[in-house]
Every structure is written in structure tokens, then in C-alpha cells.
Amino acid sequence: MDYRTHLLLALSILPDLAADLQRELDDLWSEGGRSLEEVVGRFLAAGPSPAAAFDFERQVAERVRELGRRLVERVYNRHEGDVAAERPSHVRVGGEDYRRLNAKTPNRHVATALGSITLWRHGYRCSRREAAEPAVFPLERTLGLIHGATPALAEAASRYLAEGGATQRTALERLKSHHGVDWGAERLRQVTAAVARSMAEVRPELQVERVLELLRQAEGSRGSTKPVLSVGRDGITLREYRHRFFEVASVGTLSVSDRAGKRLGTVYLAATPEPHQPTMGRRLTALIEGVLAAWEGPLPRLAYVTDAGDNETAYYRRVLRPMRHPRTGAKLAWQRVVDFYHAAQRLWTMAAALFGTDERAAAAWARRMAKLLKEPNGPFRVLHAAARLRGQRTLPPGREKEYRRAYNYLRGRTKWMQYAQYARTKIPRGSGVTEAACKTIVTQRLKLSGMRWTKAGAEVILDLRVPLLSGLWSTAYRRILDAPPDCELRTPHRVADETMQNAA
């Protein structure tokens, strides 16, 4: 049933209510219209100029917002009648029974996208006198208020706080200038933390749906190779303490490339610092298994593209290498790839150790080796060239140590550096997507100049930024809004529906 049918039914069943509401709207518009008329008259009398145009648009926006605020206030307050006896005598919320109070009470600090309003609502108190439960207000619950903020304003506040370069101060300033809401930092934290928790609950399912959509696109693409499902993870230092102790946040990515090797999209994960990053491991594993369990097409090529850090290597050995398909039980064949650019850094380290102060010769040799590394059997040929050159020189202890460390890094990982083979099968050779995710998700928001944070506060920001940067923000928030309320409220629309059902 569309909104026009609802409206016609409400007007036919409740003509008195409709007439009263129409008179209120007429009065509201006449008051706002006079105010707007004065603004327009002053602008026309003054004549056009940059300053006059600036003032005119600002004044119109303020008056239109005030008109909207008053309209929202009146409409929200029409949802419940003034007579308490017309309301249900009891409601049940969270497994507890609540009994109706005798009179409406005001909430004078309800924040909407158009400014603050006063909401008059019927309250219910817990039937168990010994219980310390606060009173509940069904209207506030059915409207979806979050710490006194309407869903529209809570979404805006959370998005402002999640955007790159934002701070609490800038978010509060935007709320005041754009919405006429004057909050403190504590209320901003309460609202955004609640939204972040809800986002975290719906995120896994939406991310699986997004990857499945990308896999369908990849399966139908043109090209000579199989689509690739590429997993990445990395860490980024948020804070450093004495004695070289680091707190490292973790970031995970799941990307899909089509048959031509073009990346179609990526979903992101992020977690605050913790030893061995178990939270990131659980989230990434759940996402991978969720996608594989739901995907019914041909299995894509599976790749794990990272640097060779301890956490990244341990995840491959303990989780991915023994992983089996969640539906069929067949062992999965993961192709691990050590990021080419991390390997190339070792070439430059060896070059500096071998050539010393001859920087031009070192740079030329490193560039030749980087090209050679991409060719068939490249790692072996690079190691052979480096060893031959090393045999012709005597290195001081410091340079010898640097050379040996870089050489052993390449020698111990040659089977994961077959970049020529990866190029043929369209497997990514670099972890640039994951490196970029570290920058966009974490650095651009949590590592601003002079910024301080707690782990709980950082988790809120990451839980908001992940769906925002994964392109899932609007879908996730709509999923949150569509969740069934824990307390029902009868409205004219529901009365109209029930009347139609009874008539049928």
C-alpha cells in the first residue's frame, strides 16, 4: 500500500485529526511565509551585489530550516494523543512489563536534522517496583531516537566524525552550522558509538553480499584467465612508546579482479592494536568463509598478497594454508604473493651495501635487478647476480650485515616471488590496495597532528570508516533502520491498515 492510499484512508477515518493538522500547517506556513517575504523584500530593495546575495541565501536557508524544524516538531507530536487512557495500559520491552503513567512529559532536547525540538510523549514505568529500570517511552523507541537524536541526525553526526581529516571539534561545528544543534563532545561520542555498534553488526553480511556481487561481475567479464579473489592484510603503527614498543592497528582487504586482471572493487576491515591481531584474523577469516560458502559459481583463483611480516606470515601458515572449502570440505589452493615493492626494497638495500658511496652505480644495479625480478625464474637470477658481485668485493662488517639480511629475505621467499607467473595469471603482484587502505582508513583519520585517542574511541572510528570507505554506508544504515523495533506504537496509518483488513 503506497503513501497516497495511507493518506486517503487516514483522512476518511480521522477527518477531525486531518482538519486540525491542516490548520496547524497553514498557520505554520503563514508565519514562516511572512518571515521569508521580509527577507525577499529587503534583498530586492537593496539590489543585487555579492554581499547582498550572500546574506540573502543565508537568511533564506535559516528561515527554511526553522520552518522545517517547527513542522517536524508538530508532526512528531501528533503521533500520540493527549488522553492517556487511549494508550495501552501496559507494554513489554526487553522482557519486562511496563505500566502506563498518567500524563505526557516533555523531552526538550530531541535533536533532529533541522534543529532541536520538544517531544511530548507518554511514559511507562517498570511494573516491578523493586526494579531500578528507567521509564520507557514507546514513541521515542518507534521514532528510533539514539541518545535523543533522530535517525537522520545520528547518521549525519556519525558520517561527519568518520570522514577523513575530521575531529570531534569539526564534527560539532558542522552539526551546529548545518543543523542548528549545539552538542558537547560527550553526546557526540554516545550517539556515534551507538551507530558504530549497529554498523558493526550489519557489516559482515553486507560485505559478503558486496563481494558476491563483484564475483558475479568478474565471472561475466571478458578475458583469458580466471577471476581472482585477493586477500590482503597489513599493520600500521598508531603509537610508539619507550624501548621501541609499538601499538599497531591492523587492516584487511578482500578484492575481486576480473578475467582481464582489472580490480573491480574492494571491501575493508580494520581493528585497533592488540598483540598478534586476533580480532583481525577472526574477522578476515569469517569474511572469506562467508563468501566461499555463499558463492555457487566456479571457484576463483585465490591469492594472498602481503609483505612478509610476522602477523601476515602467521595468518597464512595457521589459517589460509590449511583452510578447506566451507561447503565442500575440499582443500583450498592459496597462492601466496610477497609484495613486489617490499622485495624491491631489499634490492636497494643490497645495492647500497655492495656499492657503498657510488650511489649512481648502486641505483643502476638496483633498477636492473628489479626488472630481472619480474622475469621468469627472476628471484634465482637476482640472487645469483648478487652473490657473484658480492664475491668480487670486500665489505665492512656493517654493510656485510645489511647485505646478508636483505639477501636472506629474498632467498627464503623465492617461491612466493614468481612475479612473471603472477602476471600471466593476472594475480596482483603488489599489496598496494592494502597499503592504501592503511592510509585512508587509519592514517587520514587517527594520525592527525596532535591527535589523541583511546582504543574504544579508535574502534568507533574504524567501525564507521570501514562501511563508509567500502561503499556500504547508505545500505548499512538503511539495514539498521529496517530492523524491527522492540516496542510497537499504533498510528493512524496502522489503524487504516487494520480497518481495510477487517473490511476485506
N, C-alpha and C positions, 0 to 999 in steps of 0.2 A: 504494500500500500504506500503510495507516494505522499509527499507532504501536503499536496493540494487536497487529496481526499481526507487526510487527517484534519486539515483546517476546516473544510466544509462540514465534516461531522461534528467537530468541536463547536462551530458556530450554530449548527442546528440544535445540538443538545444543550449547549450552555449559552443562550443568547444574551443573558444578563452579563455574564463574565466577558463575553466578546465586546459588548457595548461599553462596559466600564474600561476595558483595556484600550479600546479605540479612542475614548475621550482622553485617557491619560496620554496616549501617544500624540494626539492633536495638541494638547496643552504643552507637552514637551517640545514638539517641533515649533510651535508658535514662539516659545521663549527662546529657543536656540536660533530660530529664524530671524528674530529681531536683532539678536547679537551679531549674526552674520551680516545682516543688512547694514548695520552700522559700520562694520569693517569694510564692506564693499564700497559704501558711500564715501568713506574717508579716502580710500585709495583712488577712486575716480576723481574726487575733488582735488587731490594733491597732484595728479598727473603722473604718468609713468616715469620711473627712474630706477636704477639698480637698487638703491636703498629702499625705495617705496615697495618695489616688487618683493624684496627680501622680507620686509616687515609684513606685507600683505599675506604671503604664503604661510609664514609662521603663525600669524594670528588666526588664519582660517583653519590651519591644522589643529591648533589648540582648542578652538571652539567646536570643531567637528569631533575631536576626541572627547571633549566634555559632554557633548550631546550623546555620543555613543556610550560613555560611562553611565550617564543617567538612564539611558534606555536599558542597558544591561541590568542595572540595579533594579529597575521596576519590573522587568520581565522575570528575573530570578526570584523576586519576592512574590510573584503571582503563583508560584508552584505549590505553595501550601496555603490553605485557607486560614482565617484568623480564629476560627472556632476550634478549640482543642478537641471537643467531643467528636468532631468529624474525622479525626485522625485515629488510626488503630490504637487500641489501648496498650498493646504490647508489641514489641518487635524482638527478634532474635539476632544477635550479632556475635560472631566468634564463639558460638556455643553457649552464650549467656543470654538469659531473658532480661529484657529491659521494660519498665513501665513508663507510660507517658506522664510528663509533667503538665501542670495546669495552664501555663501561659507561654507564649513565644518569648524568646530572649534574643537580643541582637549580637551579632558578631560584627564589630565595627571596623575590622581590619582585614577584610577579604580583598585580596589583590587580584585584579583582572588585567587583561592586556590593554585596557583603556583607562586604568586608574583604580584607586581603592574605593570600595563600596561597603555599605552596611547591609548585612543579610539577616533578616528576621526569620527564625526557624524554631520549630517545635523540638524540644529535647526529651530524652528518655534516660531514666536513671536505672542502674542495675537493681533487679528485684531482690537480690541477696543483700540485706542491709549491712552485713559484716564485710562485704567485698569493698575493696578500695578502688574499684574501677571508675574512671571518669564518666560523666554523662556522654551519651552519643546523640548525634543529630543526623537523622537519615537524609535530610536534604543536602547537607554538606557531603555526605558519602556518595549520594547519587549524582551530584554535580562533579565529583571527582576532585574535591579540594585536596591539595597537598600542602600541609602546614599552612593553611589559609590562602593558598594560591590556586587559582583556577588552572585547569589543564593547559589553556593557551599560554598563560603567563609562565607556568612552570617549564613548558617546552622552550620558550624564548630565553628564560634565565639560564637553563641548562646549556642551551646552544651557545649563548654568549660566553659562558665560562669555559666551554670546551674548545672554542676556536683558537687557532694558533696566535700566539702573542698576547692572549688575554691574561688578565689578572683579576682578582676579586674587585679591585677598585674600578677597573674599566667596565666590568660587568655591572656593578652597582650604578655607575654613571649612566650606562646605556639604559638600564631599567628606569632610571629617573627621567632622563631626557626623552626617551621614546614612549614610555608607558605611564609616566606620572606616578611611579611607585618609589617611595623613599624607604628602602630597606637598610638593615645593617648586615654586617658580614655573617653573623650567626644564622640569621634566617635564610640567607642565600645558601649557606652550607647545608642547612636542613633540607631545603627544597631540592637542591641538586643531588644530594646524597640519596634521597628517596627515588628520584628519577634514575640515577645511575644504577641502583639496585634493580629496578624494574627492567632497565635496558640489559643488564647482565643476565636476567632470567630468560628474556626472549631472544638474546643474541645467538646462542648456538643453533637453534632451529632455523633462524633466518640466514645464517651463514651457510649452513648446509644447502638450503634452498638456492642461495645465490651461486654456489659452486656447481650445483647440478644444472642450473640454467646455463652457466658458462660451458660446461661439458657438452651439453646438447648443441650449443653453437659450434664448438670445436669439432664435434662428430660430423656435423653437416658441412664443414668447411672444405675448401679445395687444397690439395697438396698430396705429396707422395709419402708422408710419414704419419705415424700415429699421433694423436693429440698427447700432450704432456701435462700431467698433474705434478706440479713442482712445489716442494715443501722447503721452507727456509726458517731459520731462527738465528738470533744473534743477541748479544748483550750490549748495554750502553751504560757507562758509568754516570751515576747521578751525584755521588758524593764521595769524597776521599777523606780518610782520617789519617792520623799519625801512623807511622810504621807501615805505610803503603797498604792500608786496609781500604778496600773499595766496596761501595754498595752499587750493585749492577742490576738495573732493570732489564727485563727480557722482552723481546718482540718476536712474534712468529708470523709467518705468511703462508698462504696457500694460493698458488697461482695456476691458471689454466692457459696453455698455449695451443693454438690451432695446428692444423696439419702443415702449414707453411712456417711454423715457428713464431708466429705473432702472438704476443701475450694479449689475451682477451680481457683479463681482469684479475683482481687480487682481493682476498679478504684478509683482515689483520687480526692479530691477537697481541695483548700486552699484559704484563704483570709487574708489580712492584718488586724491589730487591728482596731476595731470600736465598739462603745457601742452597746451592745445587739446583735452584729454579724448579722445584717440583710442580708448582702451580702451572707454569707454562707447559711443562711436559704433559700434565693431565689434560689441559685444555686443547693442546695441539693434537694429542692422540685421539681425544673424543671427536674432534672435528674431522680428522682423517677417517676414522672408523665410521662416523655418521654418513659421510659422503659415499664411501665404498659400499656401505650396507644399502643405501638408497639407490645407487646407480645400477641400472639394469642393462646398460649398453656394453659394448666391448670395453674391456679394461684398458684405460690409457697407459701410456708409459709413465712409470713412477720415478721421480727424481728427488734427491735430497741435496740441495745446493747451499753450502755454508762455508765458513772458514774452518780451520781445524782446531778451534778452541776446545777446552776440556768439556764444557757442558754440551756443546754441539756434537762432539765425538761420542760422548757417553750416551746421548739420546739415540744416535744411530746404532750403537752396539747393543744397547739394552732393549730398545723398543722397535725400531724400524727393521733392523736385520732379521729378528725372529718373528716379525709380525705375519699373521695369517689373515686371509680374507674373512671379514666378519660373517659372511653368509655361507660361502662355500668351504671354508676351512683350508683352502689351498695356500701354500706359502707364497708370499708376495716377493717379487724381484725388484728391489730398490736399487737404482743407480746412484751411488753417492758421487758428488762432484765437489772437489775442493775449489773454492772460488779462485778464478784465474788471477785476479788482481792481487790477492794475498800471495799467490805463488810468485807473481812478477816482482813483488816487493823483495822477496828473497834473492831474486836475480840481481837487483840493485845493491843489496847488502853484500853479496859475493863480489860484485864488480868493484865496490868501494874497498873491500878488503884486498882484492888482487892487484888493483892499480894504484892504490894509495892516493897521492896528491894529483895524479894525472886524471882529472875529472872528465876531460873530453874523451879520452880513450875508454874510461870506465862506462860513460854514458853510451858510447857507440857499441861496446860489447854487450851491455845490458839490453839494448834495443834489438840487437841481432838475436840474442838468446830468447827474448820474448816472442819474436816471430817464429823461431825454431820450435818453441814450446807448443805452438799451435799446430805443428805439422805431425804427420804420422810418426809414432814412436818418439815424439818430441821430448818427453821427460828424460829418457835414456840418453838421447843425443846431447841434451843440455848438460847432464851430469858428466858425460864423457868429455865434453869440451872443457868444462870447468876443472875436472881432475887433471887433464893434460896441461892446462895453463898453470894450475897450482904446482905441478911437478917441476915447472921451469922457474919458480920463484921461491925466495926465502921470505917468509912473513914474520913480522914481530909477534909476540905472544897475543897481544890484544886483537890484532887483525886476524890472526890464525883462529882465535876463538869465535869471532864473528863469522868468518868464512865457514868453519866447521858446523856451526849451529844452523846456518842457512842451508848448507849442503845436505845435512841430515834431514832437515824439514822436507826437502824435495825428494830425497831418496826414500824416505819412509812412507810417502804418499803417492808414488808414481801411478798406482793402479786407479787412483781417483783423479788423475790429471790427464786423461786421454782426450784432450780438447778437440782433436781432429775427428775422433769418433762421435763426440757430442755434437759437433757441427753437422755431421751427416744425418744424425737422427733428430736434430732440432731441439736437443736438450740445452737449456741455458748453461753457459759456461761461467757466468758470474752471479754473485748474490747481490747485485745492485738493487733489486727490488726490496730486499730485506734491509740493506744498509739505508736506503731512502726512507723506509718505514721507521727505523730508529730515529732518524732526523725529524720526520714530520709528526710522528706520534708523540715522541718523548721530548726531544731537544727543543722544538719550537714552542713547547708549552711549559715544560717543567724545568728548563735550564736557562731561563731568562735572567738578566743581570740582577743580582741581589735577591733572587727568589729563594724562599724557604718553604719547606713542606713537611708534613708527616706522612707516614706510609698510608694511613687511612685516607688522608686527603688526596694523595697521589693516585690511589686506587680509584677514587671517584672520578678524577680527571681522565684516567686511562679508560675506565668503563664508558665514559661519554665519548671520548675521541675515537675509540675503535669503531663503533657503528657510524659515526659521522664520516670518517675517512674511508670506510668500506662502502659508502653509498647506501647505507641501510637506515639512516636516521628516520626519515619520514615513515617508512614501513614499520620500523620497530616501535615508534611512538604510537602509530595507529593500532598496532597489535596490543600495546599496553592499554589503550583507551577502550578497546573492544572486549577486554576481559570482563566477565560478568561481575556486577557489584555484589558486595556481601550484605547489602541491605536494600530492599525494594521500596519504591515510592510510587503510589498511584498518581497519575497526572491526567489532565483532560484527554490527552492522546490515547492513554491506555483505557480510559472509560469508553472512548469512542470505539476502540477495537473490540472491547468486550460486548458493547451494545450490538455491533454488527454481527458478532459471533452468535449472540443469543437470537437475533432476528433470523439468522440463517437456520 
